[in-house]
Amino acid sequence: MILDQTTLRGIETLLIGLVFEGRVLPIAFSCFMKKFIHKSQNILEHSLILAAMSCFPVAFRPLLILDRGYARVSLLIHLREEGIPFLCRAKRSVMVYLQGQTRGKTLGRFKIKPGQFLRYCVLYHSQKKEPLDLIIYFGKGYKEPWYLWFLREPR
């Protein structure tokens, strides 16, 4: 499943869709206006994810694909605690900690050549230290590598 957000004529729309035969089929959405949010947009995003995932048996939950805007440690911790498998793109400026090391390293400082991919076990966030697997992929023709992390062990 893919979570995305767009603005249509001033109305924010969160959309979750399933990829089916090369197309994205919408299965859940939420519309809102930022000026009317009482607490946080994060709550709306998390609630929509839970509503969509509740449609699937736990053993058959689809992989949730998230873009860089959703790479918040609080959301990723919620997804792990709820057993929701995810793949999330991260910004190159994000700091991670390699297992057993006390000094952090930004993703952009990992050395990789075009055509390569690397995989690391990392801890995300200076205080939370959320364990994630990190894949760095530098596709041929890409301007820069992609940094992808995913839940190491769904529960």
C-alpha positions as CSV (number, residue, x, y, z in Angstrom):
1,M,0.0,0.0,0.0
2,I,1.1,3.5,-0.7
3,L,0.4,6.6,1.5
4,D,0.5,9.9,-0.2
5,Q,-0.8,13.4,0.3
6,T,-1.9,16.1,-2.1
7,T,-3.7,19.4,-2.0
8,L,-6.8,19.9,-4.2
9,R,-8.1,23.5,-4.2
10,G,-6.9,24.2,-0.7
11,I,-8.1,20.9,0.8
12,E,-5.5,18.5,2.0
13,T,-6.1,14.8,1.0
14,L,-4.4,11.8,2.5
15,L,-4.8,8.8,0.3
16,I,-3.9,5.1,0.8
17,G,-4.0,2.9,-2.2
18,L,-3.1,-0.6,-3.2
19,V,-0.9,-1.3,-6.1
20,F,-2.7,-3.7,-8.4
21,E,-1.6,-4.6,-12.0
22,G,0.5,-1.5,-12.3
23,R,-2.2,0.8,-11.0
24,V,-2.9,2.4,-7.6
25,L,-6.4,1.6,-6.4
26,P,-7.6,3.9,-3.6
27,I,-8.9,2.1,-0.5
28,A,-8.9,4.9,2.1
29,F,-8.7,8.7,2.1
30,S,-9.2,11.6,4.5
31,C,-9.7,15.2,3.6
32,F,-9.1,18.1,5.9
33,M,-8.1,21.8,6.0
34,K,-5.0,22.6,8.0
35,K,-6.6,25.6,9.7
36,F,-9.2,23.3,11.3
37,I,-6.9,20.7,12.8
38,H,-7.1,20.9,16.5
39,K,-4.1,18.8,17.4
40,S,-1.9,17.4,14.7
41,Q,-1.9,16.1,11.2
42,N,0.2,13.2,12.4
43,I,-2.8,11.9,14.3
44,L,-4.9,12.0,11.1
45,E,-2.1,10.1,9.2
46,H,-1.7,7.5,11.8
47,S,-5.5,7.0,12.1
48,L,-5.9,6.5,8.4
49,I,-3.1,3.9,8.3
50,L,-4.7,2.0,11.2
51,A,-8.1,2.1,9.5
52,A,-6.7,0.8,6.2
53,M,-4.6,-1.9,7.9
54,S,-7.6,-3.1,9.9
55,C,-9.1,-4.4,6.7
56,F,-6.5,-7.1,6.4
57,P,-5.8,-10.1,8.6
58,V,-2.6,-9.5,10.6
59,A,-0.8,-12.3,8.8
60,F,-1.6,-10.8,5.4
61,R,-1.0,-7.1,6.0
62,P,0.5,-5.4,2.9
63,L,3.7,-3.5,2.9
64,L,3.1,0.2,3.6
65,I,5.3,2.4,1.4
66,L,6.0,5.9,2.7
67,D,7.9,8.9,1.3
68,R,10.4,11.1,3.1
69,G,7.7,13.3,4.7
70,Y,6.6,10.3,6.9
71,A,10.0,9.4,8.2
72,R,9.2,10.5,11.7
73,V,10.6,8.3,14.5
74,S,7.3,8.5,16.4
75,L,5.3,7.1,13.4
76,L,7.9,4.4,12.7
77,I,7.7,3.3,16.3
78,H,3.9,3.1,16.2
79,L,4.1,1.0,13.0
80,R,6.5,-1.4,14.6
81,E,4.4,-1.7,17.8
82,E,1.3,-2.4,15.7
83,G,3.1,-5.0,13.5
84,I,2.7,-3.0,10.3
85,P,5.4,-3.7,7.8
86,F,6.8,-0.6,6.1
87,L,9.3,0.7,3.6
88,C,10.2,4.4,4.0
89,R,12.4,6.7,2.0
90,A,14.6,9.0,4.1
91,K,16.4,12.3,3.5
92,R,20.2,12.3,3.1
93,S,20.5,14.6,6.1
94,V,19.1,12.1,8.5
95,M,21.4,11.0,11.3
96,V,21.7,7.3,12.1
97,Y,23.8,5.2,14.4
98,L,25.5,2.0,13.3
99,Q,25.1,-0.8,15.8
100,G,27.8,-0.6,18.5
101,Q,28.9,2.9,17.6
102,T,28.2,6.0,19.7
103,R,28.8,8.6,17.0
104,G,26.1,9.2,14.5
105,K,26.5,9.5,10.7
106,T,24.2,11.3,8.2
107,L,22.9,9.1,5.4
108,G,24.6,11.3,2.8
109,R,28.0,10.4,4.2
110,F,27.7,6.7,3.4
111,K,30.0,6.0,0.4
112,I,28.3,4.3,-2.6
113,K,28.9,4.1,-6.3
114,P,26.3,4.2,-9.1
115,G,24.8,0.7,-9.7
116,Q,25.5,-0.4,-6.1
117,F,23.2,-1.1,-3.1
118,L,24.3,-1.4,0.5
119,R,22.4,-2.7,3.5
120,Y,23.0,-1.8,7.2
121,C,21.4,-2.4,10.6
122,V,21.0,1.1,12.1
123,L,19.5,2.9,15.0
124,Y,17.4,5.9,14.0
125,H,17.1,9.0,16.3
126,S,19.5,10.2,18.9
127,Q,17.3,9.5,21.9
128,K,14.8,6.8,20.7
129,K,17.4,4.6,18.9
130,E,14.8,2.8,16.8
131,P,16.3,-0.3,15.2
132,L,15.8,-0.3,11.4
133,D,17.3,-1.9,8.4
134,L,18.7,0.6,5.9
135,I,19.2,0.0,2.2
136,I,21.1,2.6,0.2
137,Y,20.6,2.2,-3.6
138,F,22.3,4.3,-6.2
139,G,20.7,3.4,-9.5
140,K,22.5,4.1,-12.8
141,G,21.3,7.4,-14.1
142,Y,20.1,8.6,-10.6
143,K,21.4,12.0,-9.5
144,E,21.8,10.7,-5.9
145,P,21.3,7.6,-3.9
146,W,18.0,6.6,-2.4
147,Y,17.9,5.9,1.3
148,L,15.2,3.3,2.3
149,W,14.5,1.9,5.7
150,F,12.2,-0.8,6.8
151,L,11.1,-2.6,9.8
152,R,13.6,-5.2,10.7
153,E,11.3,-7.6,12.4
154,P,7.5,-7.1,12.1
155,R,5.7,-8.5,15.2
